Amino acid sequence: FGHIFSGGYSAGYYSYKWAEVMSADAFGAFEEVGLDNEEEVKKVGMSFRETVLALGGGVPPMEVFERFRGRQPSPEALLRHNGLA
């Protein structure tokens, strides 16, 4: 881990991990409605399209995420996906 904390890489590593938190939490929205529930998955997909994809870089990332999920990101989904929760 020495390379992470020397030479400015730590900020990049933190950004990468934060992106993983947001990605896993966004996918969690699909998991919460049941991945077999095609109708609900389509609704979540449309919400994702109308927020994350449509707003893109025109709105601050945290605001985009909050519009999609209705709350700030949580690390719970990432921990679960990695077998840690």
Number of C-alpha atoms within 10 A of each C-alpha: 6 8 9 13 11 9 9 10 13 15 12 11 13 12 12 11 14 16 12 15 18 20 16 21 23 20 15 19 18 19 15 11 15 13 13 10 11 11 12 15 18 12 13 21 15 14 16 22 14 15 19 20 12 13 15 13 10 8 13 10 14 13 16 22 21 14 16 20 18 10 11 14 18 14 15 15 23 21 14 12 12 10 8 9 9
